[in-house]
Amino acid sequence: MDSLSYKTISANKNTVVRQWYVVDAENQTVGRLASKLANIIRGKHKASFTPHVDCGDKVIVLNAGKVRFTGKKLKDKEYQTFSGYPGGQKIATAKQLLDRKPTHVLYHAVKGMLPKNKLQAVALKNLLLFEGSEHPHAAQQPKPLKY
């Protein structure tokens, strides 16, 4: 046989087909939900996944502030920010962050599961987090995500 009967297909920005999904995060465990979302927004669930191309789907997450933690993580897990100035370090527990910025807990969990390169910021644009059960993206006709 002189030639291959198959070709390796690499996706590029012109050949990527994006889907829209909607997820209800109420009473979902943070880490388990975040790992599934990270795979979807990166595109690893597709057969045409290409590591250097953004081929992920858009995901709308409703009730992002109503996620749950297992064990004692709600009071023990800490989120740290640093302004860069002396004395500019701030630490908040998961409970405090859920009260103040409900969507940030899930955002940071998904961000930590993405690769630390230029595609991280691009993939995070595929994630749309909402506190309530309403979203303004009905025109895209999102499908419920089965996981």
Biotite code that builds the C-alpha atoms (Angstrom):
import biotite.structure as struc

atoms = struc.array([
    struc.Atom([0.000, 0.000, 0.000], chain_id="A", res_id=1, res_name="MET", atom_name="CA", element="C"),
    struc.Atom([1.623, 3.215, -1.164], chain_id="A", res_id=2, res_name="ASP", atom_name="CA", element="C"),
    struc.Atom([-0.608, 5.761, 0.552], chain_id="A", res_id=3, res_name="SER", atom_name="CA", element="C"),
    struc.Atom([-2.493, 6.031, 3.803], chain_id="A", res_id=4, res_name="LEU", atom_name="CA", element="C"),
    struc.Atom([-6.195, 5.318, 3.756], chain_id="A", res_id=5, res_name="SER", atom_name="CA", element="C"),
    struc.Atom([-6.806, 7.953, 6.416], chain_id="A", res_id=6, res_name="TYR", atom_name="CA", element="C"),
    struc.Atom([-5.644, 11.451, 7.167], chain_id="A", res_id=7, res_name="LYS", atom_name="CA", element="C"),
    struc.Atom([-5.104, 13.168, 10.479], chain_id="A", res_id=8, res_name="THR", atom_name="CA", element="C"),
    struc.Atom([-7.526, 16.054, 10.680], chain_id="A", res_id=9, res_name="ILE", atom_name="CA", element="C"),
    struc.Atom([-6.460, 19.196, 12.527], chain_id="A", res_id=10, res_name="SER", atom_name="CA", element="C"),
    struc.Atom([-9.101, 21.727, 13.416], chain_id="A", res_id=11, res_name="ALA", atom_name="CA", element="C"),
    struc.Atom([-8.613, 25.422, 12.791], chain_id="A", res_id=12, res_name="ASN", atom_name="CA", element="C"),
    struc.Atom([-10.721, 28.463, 13.550], chain_id="A", res_id=13, res_name="LYS", atom_name="CA", element="C"),
    struc.Atom([-12.539, 28.161, 10.220], chain_id="A", res_id=14, res_name="ASN", atom_name="CA", element="C"),
    struc.Atom([-13.568, 24.516, 10.652], chain_id="A", res_id=15, res_name="THR", atom_name="CA", element="C"),
    struc.Atom([-14.651, 24.609, 14.309], chain_id="A", res_id=16, res_name="VAL", atom_name="CA", element="C"),
    struc.Atom([-18.387, 24.140, 14.858], chain_id="A", res_id=17, res_name="VAL", atom_name="CA", element="C"),
    struc.Atom([-19.554, 25.537, 18.196], chain_id="A", res_id=18, res_name="ARG", atom_name="CA", element="C"),
    struc.Atom([-22.549, 24.353, 20.193], chain_id="A", res_id=19, res_name="GLN", atom_name="CA", element="C"),
    struc.Atom([-24.279, 26.171, 23.037], chain_id="A", res_id=20, res_name="TRP", atom_name="CA", element="C"),
    struc.Atom([-25.097, 24.301, 26.247], chain_id="A", res_id=21, res_name="TYR", atom_name="CA", element="C"),
    struc.Atom([-26.914, 25.282, 29.426], chain_id="A", res_id=22, res_name="VAL", atom_name="CA", element="C"),
    struc.Atom([-26.218, 23.789, 32.874], chain_id="A", res_id=23, res_name="VAL", atom_name="CA", element="C"),
    struc.Atom([-28.025, 24.234, 36.170], chain_id="A", res_id=24, res_name="ASP", atom_name="CA", element="C"),
    struc.Atom([-25.361, 24.307, 38.896], chain_id="A", res_id=25, res_name="ALA", atom_name="CA", element="C"),
    struc.Atom([-27.759, 24.202, 41.847], chain_id="A", res_id=26, res_name="GLU", atom_name="CA", element="C"),
    struc.Atom([-26.614, 21.585, 44.404], chain_id="A", res_id=27, res_name="ASN", atom_name="CA", element="C"),
    struc.Atom([-23.745, 20.439, 42.161], chain_id="A", res_id=28, res_name="GLN", atom_name="CA", element="C"),
    struc.Atom([-20.357, 19.761, 43.735], chain_id="A", res_id=29, res_name="THR", atom_name="CA", element="C"),
    struc.Atom([-17.893, 22.478, 42.723], chain_id="A", res_id=30, res_name="VAL", atom_name="CA", element="C"),
    struc.Atom([-14.939, 20.343, 41.650], chain_id="A", res_id=31, res_name="GLY", atom_name="CA", element="C"),
    struc.Atom([-16.893, 17.710, 39.755], chain_id="A", res_id=32, res_name="ARG", atom_name="CA", element="C"),
    struc.Atom([-18.885, 20.321, 37.860], chain_id="A", res_id=33, res_name="LEU", atom_name="CA", element="C"),
    struc.Atom([-15.769, 22.408, 37.146], chain_id="A", res_id=34, res_name="ALA", atom_name="CA", element="C"),
    struc.Atom([-13.872, 19.477, 35.629], chain_id="A", res_id=35, res_name="SER", atom_name="CA", element="C"),
    struc.Atom([-16.759, 18.708, 33.274], chain_id="A", res_id=36, res_name="LYS", atom_name="CA", element="C"),
    struc.Atom([-17.098, 22.366, 32.295], chain_id="A", res_id=37, res_name="LEU", atom_name="CA", element="C"),
    struc.Atom([-13.348, 22.676, 31.675], chain_id="A", res_id=38, res_name="ALA", atom_name="CA", element="C"),
    struc.Atom([-13.448, 19.771, 29.227], chain_id="A", res_id=39, res_name="ASN", atom_name="CA", element="C"),
    struc.Atom([-16.426, 21.209, 27.340], chain_id="A", res_id=40, res_name="ILE", atom_name="CA", element="C"),
    struc.Atom([-15.131, 24.789, 27.033], chain_id="A", res_id=41, res_name="ILE", atom_name="CA", element="C"),
    struc.Atom([-11.737, 23.499, 25.926], chain_id="A", res_id=42, res_name="ARG", atom_name="CA", element="C"),
    struc.Atom([-13.260, 21.119, 23.373], chain_id="A", res_id=43, res_name="GLY", atom_name="CA", element="C"),
    struc.Atom([-11.726, 17.874, 24.643], chain_id="A", res_id=44, res_name="LYS", atom_name="CA", element="C"),
    struc.Atom([-15.049, 16.069, 24.280], chain_id="A", res_id=45, res_name="HIS", atom_name="CA", element="C"),
    struc.Atom([-14.917, 16.399, 20.484], chain_id="A", res_id=46, res_name="LYS", atom_name="CA", element="C"),
    struc.Atom([-13.302, 13.921, 18.108], chain_id="A", res_id=47, res_name="ALA", atom_name="CA", element="C"),
    struc.Atom([-11.747, 16.860, 16.234], chain_id="A", res_id=48, res_name="SER", atom_name="CA", element="C"),
    struc.Atom([-9.951, 18.232, 19.337], chain_id="A", res_id=49, res_name="PHE", atom_name="CA", element="C"),
    struc.Atom([-6.723, 20.030, 18.481], chain_id="A", res_id=50, res_name="THR", atom_name="CA", element="C"),
    struc.Atom([-4.597, 21.188, 21.449], chain_id="A", res_id=51, res_name="PRO", atom_name="CA", element="C"),
    struc.Atom([-3.396, 24.482, 19.946], chain_id="A", res_id=52, res_name="HIS", atom_name="CA", element="C"),
    struc.Atom([-6.816, 25.651, 18.668], chain_id="A", res_id=53, res_name="VAL", atom_name="CA", element="C"),
    struc.Atom([-9.826, 26.947, 20.594], chain_id="A", res_id=54, res_name="ASP", atom_name="CA", element="C"),
    struc.Atom([-12.408, 24.361, 19.543], chain_id="A", res_id=55, res_name="CYS", atom_name="CA", element="C"),
    struc.Atom([-14.552, 24.428, 22.687], chain_id="A", res_id=56, res_name="GLY", atom_name="CA", element="C"),
    struc.Atom([-18.264, 24.969, 23.021], chain_id="A", res_id=57, res_name="ASP", atom_name="CA", element="C"),
    struc.Atom([-20.073, 27.786, 24.826], chain_id="A", res_id=58, res_name="LYS", atom_name="CA", element="C"),
    struc.Atom([-21.530, 26.847, 28.219], chain_id="A", res_id=59, res_name="VAL", atom_name="CA", element="C"),
    struc.Atom([-24.123, 28.880, 30.133], chain_id="A", res_id=60, res_name="ILE", atom_name="CA", element="C"),
    struc.Atom([-24.140, 28.073, 33.852], chain_id="A", res_id=61, res_name="VAL", atom_name="CA", element="C"),
    struc.Atom([-27.251, 29.039, 35.799], chain_id="A", res_id=62, res_name="LEU", atom_name="CA", element="C"),
    struc.Atom([-27.460, 29.300, 39.608], chain_id="A", res_id=63, res_name="ASN", atom_name="CA", element="C"),
    struc.Atom([-23.643, 29.442, 39.813], chain_id="A", res_id=64, res_name="ALA", atom_name="CA", element="C"),
    struc.Atom([-23.835, 30.769, 43.372], chain_id="A", res_id=65, res_name="GLY", atom_name="CA", element="C"),
    struc.Atom([-25.778, 27.746, 44.601], chain_id="A", res_id=66, res_name="LYS", atom_name="CA", element="C"),
    struc.Atom([-22.990, 25.203, 44.175], chain_id="A", res_id=67, res_name="VAL", atom_name="CA", element="C"),
    struc.Atom([-22.018, 23.074, 47.148], chain_id="A", res_id=68, res_name="ARG", atom_name="CA", element="C"),
    struc.Atom([-18.834, 21.919, 48.799], chain_id="A", res_id=69, res_name="PHE", atom_name="CA", element="C"),
    struc.Atom([-18.270, 18.572, 50.477], chain_id="A", res_id=70, res_name="THR", atom_name="CA", element="C"),
    struc.Atom([-16.820, 18.161, 53.935], chain_id="A", res_id=71, res_name="GLY", atom_name="CA", element="C"),
    struc.Atom([-15.572, 21.262, 55.741], chain_id="A", res_id=72, res_name="LYS", atom_name="CA", element="C"),
    struc.Atom([-14.392, 23.074, 52.617], chain_id="A", res_id=73, res_name="LYS", atom_name="CA", element="C"),
    struc.Atom([-17.053, 25.768, 52.902], chain_id="A", res_id=74, res_name="LEU", atom_name="CA", element="C"),
    struc.Atom([-15.368, 27.191, 55.998], chain_id="A", res_id=75, res_name="LYS", atom_name="CA", element="C"),
    struc.Atom([-11.808, 25.869, 55.552], chain_id="A", res_id=76, res_name="ASP", atom_name="CA", element="C"),
    struc.Atom([-11.045, 26.542, 51.865], chain_id="A", res_id=77, res_name="LYS", atom_name="CA", element="C"),
    struc.Atom([-9.398, 29.913, 51.344], chain_id="A", res_id=78, res_name="GLU", atom_name="CA", element="C"),
    struc.Atom([-9.139, 32.137, 48.279], chain_id="A", res_id=79, res_name="TYR", atom_name="CA", element="C"),
    struc.Atom([-6.175, 34.486, 48.236], chain_id="A", res_id=80, res_name="GLN", atom_name="CA", element="C"),
    struc.Atom([-5.683, 37.728, 46.312], chain_id="A", res_id=81, res_name="THR", atom_name="CA", element="C"),
    struc.Atom([-2.660, 40.011, 46.272], chain_id="A", res_id=82, res_name="PHE", atom_name="CA", element="C"),
    struc.Atom([-2.601, 43.583, 44.991], chain_id="A", res_id=83, res_name="SER", atom_name="CA", element="C"),
    struc.Atom([1.181, 43.698, 44.645], chain_id="A", res_id=84, res_name="GLY", atom_name="CA", element="C"),
    struc.Atom([1.617, 46.293, 47.375], chain_id="A", res_id=85, res_name="TYR", atom_name="CA", element="C"),
    struc.Atom([2.974, 45.605, 50.867], chain_id="A", res_id=86, res_name="PRO", atom_name="CA", element="C"),
    struc.Atom([0.094, 44.499, 53.061], chain_id="A", res_id=87, res_name="GLY", atom_name="CA", element="C"),
    struc.Atom([-2.097, 43.986, 50.006], chain_id="A", res_id=88, res_name="GLY", atom_name="CA", element="C"),
    struc.Atom([-2.796, 40.306, 50.596], chain_id="A", res_id=89, res_name="GLN", atom_name="CA", element="C"),
    struc.Atom([-6.449, 39.396, 51.215], chain_id="A", res_id=90, res_name="LYS", atom_name="CA", element="C"),
    struc.Atom([-7.793, 36.007, 52.208], chain_id="A", res_id=91, res_name="ILE", atom_name="CA", element="C"),
    struc.Atom([-11.457, 34.995, 52.076], chain_id="A", res_id=92, res_name="ALA", atom_name="CA", element="C"),
    struc.Atom([-13.088, 31.679, 52.867], chain_id="A", res_id=93, res_name="THR", atom_name="CA", element="C"),
    struc.Atom([-15.358, 29.955, 50.383], chain_id="A", res_id=94, res_name="ALA", atom_name="CA", element="C"),
    struc.Atom([-18.412, 30.987, 52.415], chain_id="A", res_id=95, res_name="LYS", atom_name="CA", element="C"),
    struc.Atom([-17.374, 34.659, 52.380], chain_id="A", res_id=96, res_name="GLN", atom_name="CA", element="C"),
    struc.Atom([-16.660, 34.568, 48.638], chain_id="A", res_id=97, res_name="LEU", atom_name="CA", element="C"),
    struc.Atom([-19.994, 32.869, 47.877], chain_id="A", res_id=98, res_name="LEU", atom_name="CA", element="C"),
    struc.Atom([-21.777, 35.616, 49.822], chain_id="A", res_id=99, res_name="ASP", atom_name="CA", element="C"),
    struc.Atom([-19.863, 38.473, 48.168], chain_id="A", res_id=100, res_name="ARG", atom_name="CA", element="C"),
    struc.Atom([-19.226, 37.221, 44.600], chain_id="A", res_id=101, res_name="LYS", atom_name="CA", element="C"),
    struc.Atom([-21.223, 34.026, 44.008], chain_id="A", res_id=102, res_name="PRO", atom_name="CA", element="C"),
    struc.Atom([-19.961, 33.257, 40.507], chain_id="A", res_id=103, res_name="THR", atom_name="CA", element="C"),
    struc.Atom([-16.258, 33.625, 41.353], chain_id="A", res_id=104, res_name="HIS", atom_name="CA", element="C"),
    struc.Atom([-16.015, 30.303, 43.183], chain_id="A", res_id=105, res_name="VAL", atom_name="CA", element="C"),
    struc.Atom([-16.954, 28.292, 40.099], chain_id="A", res_id=106, res_name="LEU", atom_name="CA", element="C"),
    struc.Atom([-14.943, 30.611, 37.839], chain_id="A", res_id=107, res_name="TYR", atom_name="CA", element="C"),
    struc.Atom([-11.741, 30.014, 39.838], chain_id="A", res_id=108, res_name="HIS", atom_name="CA", element="C"),
    struc.Atom([-12.354, 26.266, 39.956], chain_id="A", res_id=109, res_name="ALA", atom_name="CA", element="C"),
    struc.Atom([-12.726, 26.051, 36.164], chain_id="A", res_id=110, res_name="VAL", atom_name="CA", element="C"),
    struc.Atom([-9.784, 28.399, 35.566], chain_id="A", res_id=111, res_name="LYS", atom_name="CA", element="C"),
    struc.Atom([-7.534, 26.194, 37.684], chain_id="A", res_id=112, res_name="GLY", atom_name="CA", element="C"),
    struc.Atom([-8.406, 23.176, 35.530], chain_id="A", res_id=113, res_name="MET", atom_name="CA", element="C"),
    struc.Atom([-7.445, 24.814, 32.248], chain_id="A", res_id=114, res_name="LEU", atom_name="CA", element="C"),
    struc.Atom([-3.895, 24.874, 30.833], chain_id="A", res_id=115, res_name="PRO", atom_name="CA", element="C"),
    struc.Atom([-1.739, 27.773, 31.958], chain_id="A", res_id=116, res_name="LYS", atom_name="CA", element="C"),
    struc.Atom([-1.094, 29.286, 28.521], chain_id="A", res_id=117, res_name="ASN", atom_name="CA", element="C"),
    struc.Atom([-2.637, 31.792, 26.101], chain_id="A", res_id=118, res_name="LYS", atom_name="CA", element="C"),
    struc.Atom([-5.573, 29.490, 25.385], chain_id="A", res_id=119, res_name="LEU", atom_name="CA", element="C"),
    struc.Atom([-6.731, 29.751, 29.012], chain_id="A", res_id=120, res_name="GLN", atom_name="CA", element="C"),
    struc.Atom([-8.127, 33.255, 28.547], chain_id="A", res_id=121, res_name="ALA", atom_name="CA", element="C"),
    struc.Atom([-9.683, 32.283, 25.226], chain_id="A", res_id=122, res_name="VAL", atom_name="CA", element="C"),
    struc.Atom([-11.348, 29.197, 26.720], chain_id="A", res_id=123, res_name="ALA", atom_name="CA", element="C"),
    struc.Atom([-12.697, 31.162, 29.687], chain_id="A", res_id=124, res_name="LEU", atom_name="CA", element="C"),
    struc.Atom([-14.647, 33.360, 27.263], chain_id="A", res_id=125, res_name="LYS", atom_name="CA", element="C"),
    struc.Atom([-16.656, 30.235, 26.410], chain_id="A", res_id=126, res_name="ASN", atom_name="CA", element="C"),
    struc.Atom([-17.902, 30.073, 30.021], chain_id="A", res_id=127, res_name="LEU", atom_name="CA", element="C"),
    struc.Atom([-20.883, 32.290, 30.905], chain_id="A", res_id=128, res_name="LEU", atom_name="CA", element="C"),
    struc.Atom([-21.829, 32.321, 34.603], chain_id="A", res_id=129, res_name="LEU", atom_name="CA", element="C"),
    struc.Atom([-25.104, 33.662, 36.011], chain_id="A", res_id=130, res_name="PHE", atom_name="CA", element="C"),
    struc.Atom([-26.319, 33.900, 39.610], chain_id="A", res_id=131, res_name="GLU", atom_name="CA", element="C"),
    struc.Atom([-29.995, 33.387, 38.849], chain_id="A", res_id=132, res_name="GLY", atom_name="CA", element="C"),
    struc.Atom([-31.975, 31.014, 36.697], chain_id="A", res_id=133, res_name="SER", atom_name="CA", element="C"),
    struc.Atom([-32.367, 33.446, 33.767], chain_id="A", res_id=134, res_name="GLU", atom_name="CA", element="C"),
    struc.Atom([-29.909, 34.225, 30.975], chain_id="A", res_id=135, res_name="HIS", atom_name="CA", element="C"),
    struc.Atom([-29.968, 36.572, 27.959], chain_id="A", res_id=136, res_name="PRO", atom_name="CA", element="C"),
    struc.Atom([-28.766, 33.963, 25.424], chain_id="A", res_id=137, res_name="HIS", atom_name="CA", element="C"),
    struc.Atom([-32.075, 32.350, 24.455], chain_id="A", res_id=138, res_name="ALA", atom_name="CA", element="C"),
    struc.Atom([-31.518, 33.292, 20.805], chain_id="A", res_id=139, res_name="ALA", atom_name="CA", element="C"),
    struc.Atom([-28.624, 30.818, 20.603], chain_id="A", res_id=140, res_name="GLN", atom_name="CA", element="C"),
    struc.Atom([-31.009, 27.964, 21.546], chain_id="A", res_id=141, res_name="GLN", atom_name="CA", element="C"),
    struc.Atom([-28.707, 26.270, 24.073], chain_id="A", res_id=142, res_name="PRO", atom_name="CA", element="C"),
    struc.Atom([-29.171, 22.550, 24.669], chain_id="A", res_id=143, res_name="LYS", atom_name="CA", element="C"),
    struc.Atom([-29.216, 21.121, 28.192], chain_id="A", res_id=144, res_name="PRO", atom_name="CA", element="C"),
    struc.Atom([-25.864, 19.506, 28.913], chain_id="A", res_id=145, res_name="LEU", atom_name="CA", element="C"),
    struc.Atom([-25.982, 15.821, 29.781], chain_id="A", res_id=146, res_name="LYS", atom_name="CA", element="C"),
    struc.Atom([-23.143, 14.718, 32.029], chain_id="A", res_id=147, res_name="TYR", atom_name="CA", element="C"),
])
